[in-house]
């Protein structure tokens, strides 16, 4: 007999019971990653990586080094070139957020997206998180369009990532959590934004827009229709500002 939690069991009964226990099913590696990091976050990272590879191949075909992907026709057609946006190429306002200037730029932004994006995707759910990401990217592009150099192309996911940081800060304040860590992080990143070649306007525009989206989500909690309407109005306002004001006339 084998001692059990209650009384004793015969060896044959124990063997029969073990034979009827099914081994736990384990999901695929992709499912496990999506469960841990978030489907939308991983999809956004994949799109950014694919676009980097496309621009690298395009640069190579144009006779440039593949790692100098910003010297490619594809990059030139999709980056935010404020004057080109003004003359009828509005898609650049969003496509620029999926381009990166070099491998290091891509790696740093994707690491930040993985860390902060996965956390916000868990909090907000897929669709609200995706809306936050895209609207923040549009907000950063709008700031560049209004106040930036009309002849300077800009690219990178930093506009959207700063929006994620702004949203995360708002949610932490609402929940009365300690915000000192994220404030220090924002301070360091804003300081970095003053370095040559970094778009301070895009970062600040994304940050403010992300905070505004988070505020809207908090104020319209459990009112899905009102949230959607508010986001739609915000998008229309940003597009009106980005496309309705001639580049270089403000500031």
Kinemage of the C-alpha trace (Angstrom):
@kinemage 1
@onewidth
@group {chain A} dominant
@subgroup {mainchain}
@vectorlist {calphas} color= white
{ca unk a 1} P 0.000 0.000 0.000
{ca unk a 2} L 1.104 3.563 -0.716
{ca unk a 3} L 0.439 6.351 1.835
{ca unk a 4} L -1.885 9.049 0.429
{ca unk a 5} L -3.215 12.349 1.766
{ca unk a 6} L -6.240 10.463 3.031
{ca unk a 7} L -5.606 6.824 3.987
{ca unk a 8} L -3.714 4.408 1.718
{ca unk a 9} L -3.907 3.412 -1.952
{ca unk a 10} L -2.899 0.182 -3.646
{ca unk a 11} L -0.081 0.387 -6.255
{ca unk a 12} L -2.394 -0.758 -9.059
{ca unk a 13} L -4.850 2.066 -8.347
{ca unk a 14} L -2.039 4.639 -8.361
{ca unk a 15} L -0.774 3.371 -11.758
{ca unk a 16} L -4.270 3.459 -13.246
{ca unk a 17} L -4.853 6.990 -11.965
{ca unk a 18} L -1.542 8.243 -13.361
{ca unk a 19} L -2.348 6.700 -16.740
{ca unk a 20} L -5.582 8.709 -17.001
{ca unk a 21} L -3.929 12.082 -16.249
{ca unk a 22} L -3.340 14.061 -19.433
{ca unk a 23} L -0.133 15.954 -19.885
{ca unk a 24} L -0.719 19.730 -20.019
{ca unk a 25} L -0.866 21.111 -23.565
{ca unk a 26} L 1.830 23.593 -24.359
{ca unk a 27} L 1.236 26.299 -26.923
{ca unk a 28} L 3.597 27.086 -29.741
{ca unk a 29} L 6.492 29.459 -29.200
{ca unk a 30} L 4.670 32.167 -31.152
{ca unk a 31} L 1.555 31.856 -29.002
{ca unk a 32} L 3.609 31.941 -25.828
{ca unk a 33} L 5.420 35.089 -26.983
{ca unk a 34} L 2.138 36.754 -27.968
{ca unk a 35} L 0.669 35.881 -24.579
{ca unk a 36} L 3.639 37.363 -22.754
{ca unk a 37} L 4.432 40.449 -24.837
{ca unk a 38} L 1.157 41.149 -26.615
{ca unk a 39} L 0.004 40.414 -30.146
{ca unk a 40} L -0.205 44.053 -31.237
{ca unk a 41} L 3.196 44.911 -29.779
{ca unk a 42} L 4.901 42.017 -31.544
{ca unk a 43} L 3.076 42.861 -34.786
{ca unk a 44} L 4.231 46.491 -34.632
{ca unk a 45} L 7.810 45.346 -34.007
{ca unk a 46} L 7.585 42.941 -36.944
{ca unk a 47} L 6.326 45.703 -39.261
{ca unk a 48} L 9.187 47.986 -38.237
{ca unk a 49} L 11.768 45.248 -38.765
{ca unk a 50} L 10.305 44.338 -42.161
{ca unk a 51} L 10.335 47.980 -43.247
{ca unk a 52} L 13.976 48.267 -42.200
{ca unk a 53} L 14.832 45.224 -44.310
{ca unk a 54} L 12.880 46.629 -47.262
{ca unk a 55} L 14.700 49.957 -47.099
{ca unk a 56} L 18.050 48.177 -46.651
{ca unk a 57} L 17.453 46.086 -49.779
{ca unk a 58} L 16.242 49.179 -51.626
{ca unk a 59} L 19.398 51.055 -50.626
{ca unk a 60} L 21.550 48.155 -51.866
{ca unk a 61} L 19.741 48.051 -55.196
{ca unk a 62} L 20.300 51.807 -55.538
{ca unk a 63} L 24.065 51.306 -55.150
{ca unk a 64} L 24.380 52.267 -51.468
{ca unk a 65} L 25.388 50.239 -48.419
{ca unk a 66} L 22.353 48.282 -47.116
{ca unk a 67} L 22.954 49.479 -43.552
{ca unk a 68} L 22.611 53.025 -44.873
{ca unk a 69} L 18.946 52.248 -45.436
{ca unk a 70} L 17.996 55.924 -45.298
{ca unk a 71} L 19.646 56.277 -48.719
{ca unk a 72} L 16.961 54.257 -50.437
{ca unk a 73} L 14.120 55.272 -52.771
{ca unk a 74} L 11.591 53.571 -50.466
{ca unk a 75} L 12.808 55.567 -47.482
{ca unk a 76} L 12.638 58.777 -49.501
{ca unk a 77} L 9.035 58.044 -50.518
{ca unk a 78} L 7.769 57.181 -47.017
{ca unk a 79} L 9.680 59.385 -44.553
{ca unk a 80} L 8.040 62.566 -43.261
{ca unk a 81} L 9.217 65.290 -45.577
{ca unk a 82} L 7.073 68.253 -44.454
{ca unk a 83} L 7.136 70.012 -47.808
{ca unk a 84} L 6.052 66.817 -49.589
{ca unk a 85} L 3.177 66.390 -47.127
{ca unk a 86} L 2.050 69.914 -47.868
{ca unk a 87} L 2.080 69.189 -51.594
{ca unk a 88} L -0.232 66.186 -51.425
{ca unk a 89} L 1.513 63.213 -49.765
{ca unk a 90} L -0.306 62.890 -46.403
{ca unk a 91} L 0.580 59.191 -45.937
{ca unk a 92} L 4.039 60.275 -44.823
{ca unk a 93} L 2.537 61.430 -41.502
{ca unk a 94} L 2.142 57.771 -40.464
{ca unk a 95} L 4.505 55.797 -42.681
{ca unk a 96} L 7.457 57.719 -41.243
{ca unk a 97} L 6.721 56.144 -37.845
{ca unk a 98} L 7.642 52.724 -39.275
{ca unk a 99} L 11.031 53.758 -40.674
{ca unk a 100} L 14.364 53.968 -38.888
{ca unk a 101} L 17.718 55.505 -39.679
{ca unk a 102} L 20.178 52.698 -39.157
{ca unk a 103} L 20.196 49.506 -37.132
{ca unk a 104} L 20.916 51.124 -33.749
{ca unk a 105} L 17.953 53.476 -34.122
{ca unk a 106} L 15.712 50.495 -34.880
{ca unk a 107} L 17.041 48.382 -31.991
{ca unk a 108} L 16.613 51.089 -29.347
{ca unk a 109} L 13.087 51.952 -30.408
{ca unk a 110} L 11.979 48.336 -30.640
{ca unk a 111} L 13.349 47.585 -27.173
{ca unk a 112} L 11.383 50.525 -25.760
{ca unk a 113} L 8.274 49.399 -27.634
{ca unk a 114} L 8.607 45.874 -26.260
{ca unk a 115} L 8.933 47.081 -22.667
{ca unk a 116} L 6.330 49.856 -22.542
{ca unk a 117} L 4.033 48.647 -25.288
{ca unk a 118} L 3.475 45.212 -23.803
{ca unk a 119} L 2.556 46.755 -20.462
{ca unk a 120} L 0.024 49.138 -22.000
{ca unk a 121} L -1.423 46.421 -24.217
{ca unk a 122} L -2.172 44.395 -21.092
{ca unk a 123} L -3.838 47.392 -19.459
{ca unk a 124} L -5.844 48.709 -22.404
{ca unk a 125} L -6.514 45.733 -24.621
{ca unk a 126} L -5.516 45.425 -28.254
{ca unk a 127} L -7.675 47.994 -29.989
{ca unk a 128} L -7.375 50.877 -27.562
{ca unk a 129} L -3.639 50.278 -27.342
{ca unk a 130} L -3.291 50.275 -31.126
{ca unk a 131} L -5.353 53.477 -31.335
{ca unk a 132} L -3.105 55.089 -28.716
{ca unk a 133} L 0.004 54.115 -30.658
{ca unk a 134} L -1.189 55.395 -34.033
{ca unk a 135} L -2.739 58.622 -32.729
{ca unk a 136} L 0.435 59.411 -30.770
{ca unk a 137} L 2.488 58.872 -33.933
{ca unk a 138} L 0.146 61.236 -35.780
{ca unk a 139} L 0.475 63.793 -32.982
{ca unk a 140} L 4.258 63.763 -33.240
{ca unk a 141} L 4.077 64.125 -37.022
{ca unk a 142} L 1.676 67.042 -36.654
{ca unk a 143} L 4.087 68.879 -34.358
{ca unk a 144} L 6.873 68.383 -36.899
{ca unk a 145} L 4.601 69.510 -39.712
{ca unk a 146} L 3.614 72.689 -37.878
{ca unk a 147} L 6.880 73.768 -36.342
{ca unk a 148} L 9.664 71.733 -37.961
{ca unk a 149} L 12.066 72.449 -40.793
{ca unk a 150} L 10.033 71.975 -44.002
{ca unk a 151} L 13.097 70.665 -45.849
{ca unk a 152} L 14.284 68.144 -43.245
{ca unk a 153} L 13.039 64.537 -43.557
{ca unk a 154} L 12.154 62.829 -40.282
{ca unk a 155} L 11.530 59.159 -39.466
{ca unk a 156} L 11.247 56.832 -36.484
{ca unk a 157} L 8.811 55.225 -34.072
{ca unk a 158} L 9.897 57.580 -31.290
{ca unk a 159} L 6.819 59.763 -31.751
{ca unk a 160} L 4.555 56.836 -30.888
{ca unk a 161} L 6.838 55.532 -28.125
{ca unk a 162} L 6.868 58.916 -26.386
{ca unk a 163} L 3.091 58.774 -26.638
{ca unk a 164} L 3.156 55.463 -24.784
{ca unk a 165} L 5.297 57.027 -22.062
{ca unk a 166} L 2.913 59.969 -21.759
{ca unk a 167} L -0.078 57.634 -21.484
{ca unk a 168} L 1.655 55.425 -18.938
{ca unk a 169} L 2.432 58.498 -16.828
{ca unk a 170} L -1.228 59.576 -16.853
{ca unk a 171} L -2.450 56.128 -15.835
{ca unk a 172} L 0.072 55.994 -13.001
{ca unk a 173} L -1.058 59.395 -11.708
{ca unk a 174} L -4.717 58.348 -11.826
{ca unk a 175} L -3.898 55.171 -9.867
{ca unk a 176} L -1.766 57.180 -7.428
{ca unk a 177} L 1.326 55.141 -8.166
{ca unk a 178} L 4.884 56.376 -7.688
{ca unk a 179} L 5.733 58.335 -10.854
{ca unk a 180} L 9.268 59.326 -9.920
{ca unk a 181} L 10.819 56.558 -12.029
{ca unk a 182} L 8.955 57.442 -15.204
{ca unk a 183} L 9.583 61.174 -14.656
{ca unk a 184} L 13.319 60.525 -14.437
{ca unk a 185} L 13.128 58.396 -17.575
{ca unk a 186} L 11.225 61.115 -19.424
{ca unk a 187} L 13.688 63.744 -18.264
{ca unk a 188} L 16.632 61.728 -19.584
{ca unk a 189} L 14.934 61.095 -22.910
{ca unk a 190} L 13.886 64.711 -23.375
{ca unk a 191} L 17.477 65.739 -22.674
{ca unk a 192} L 18.613 63.295 -25.363
{ca unk a 193} L 16.052 64.866 -27.702
{ca unk a 194} L 18.108 68.066 -27.753
{ca unk a 195} L 21.039 66.250 -29.367
{ca unk a 196} L 21.738 66.986 -33.048
{ca unk a 197} L 19.764 64.801 -35.447
{ca unk a 198} L 17.015 63.999 -32.917
{ca unk a 199} L 13.498 65.368 -33.406
{ca unk a 200} L 12.541 67.175 -30.205
{ca unk a 201} L 9.297 68.358 -31.790
{ca unk a 202} L 8.262 64.838 -32.747
{ca unk a 203} L 9.007 63.523 -29.277
{ca unk a 204} L 7.113 66.285 -27.483
{ca unk a 205} L 4.203 66.074 -29.907
{ca unk a 206} L 3.898 62.331 -29.360
{ca unk a 207} L 4.233 62.733 -25.586
{ca unk a 208} L 1.469 65.335 -25.324
{ca unk a 209} L -0.823 63.427 -27.683
{ca unk a 210} L -0.330 60.153 -25.821
{ca unk a 211} L -1.138 61.870 -22.531
{ca unk a 212} L -4.259 63.407 -24.108
{ca unk a 213} L -5.438 60.005 -25.383
{ca unk a 214} L -4.896 58.487 -21.933
{ca unk a 215} L -6.872 61.321 -20.357
{ca unk a 216} L -9.698 60.708 -22.808
{ca unk a 217} L -9.707 56.984 -21.963
{ca unk a 218} L -9.837 57.731 -18.240
{ca unk a 219} L -12.660 60.278 -18.579
{ca unk a 220} L -14.771 58.025 -20.808
{ca unk a 221} L -14.194 54.823 -18.867
{ca unk a 222} L -16.739 52.097 -19.724
{ca unk a 223} L -18.177 54.271 -22.514
{ca unk a 224} L -16.786 52.656 -25.628
{ca unk a 225} L -18.835 54.717 -28.064
{ca unk a 226} L -17.792 57.978 -26.449
{ca unk a 227} L -14.160 56.896 -26.476
{ca unk a 228} L -14.306 56.115 -30.190
{ca unk a 229} L -15.975 59.450 -30.928
{ca unk a 230} L -13.384 61.339 -28.894
{ca unk a 231} L -10.496 59.587 -30.656
{ca unk a 232} L -12.078 60.304 -34.044
{ca unk a 233} L -12.386 64.000 -33.197
{ca unk a 234} L -8.768 64.101 -32.019
{ca unk a 235} L -7.563 62.455 -35.242
{ca unk a 236} L -9.560 64.942 -37.350
{ca unk a 237} L -8.127 67.878 -35.412
{ca unk a 238} L -4.563 66.592 -35.860
{ca unk a 239} L -5.091 66.008 -39.583
{ca unk a 240} L -6.604 69.463 -39.983
{ca unk a 241} L -3.591 71.015 -38.272
{ca unk a 242} L -1.055 68.913 -40.182
{ca unk a 243} L -2.625 69.334 -43.611
{ca unk a 244} L -4.378 72.664 -43.308
{ca unk a 245} L -1.514 74.889 -42.198
{ca unk a 246} L 1.190 75.674 -44.805
{ca unk a 247} L 4.561 74.300 -43.688
{ca unk a 248} L 7.037 76.792 -42.327
{ca unk a 249} L 4.506 79.548 -41.585
{ca unk a 250} L 4.230 78.797 -37.879
{ca unk a 251} L 6.947 79.463 -35.369
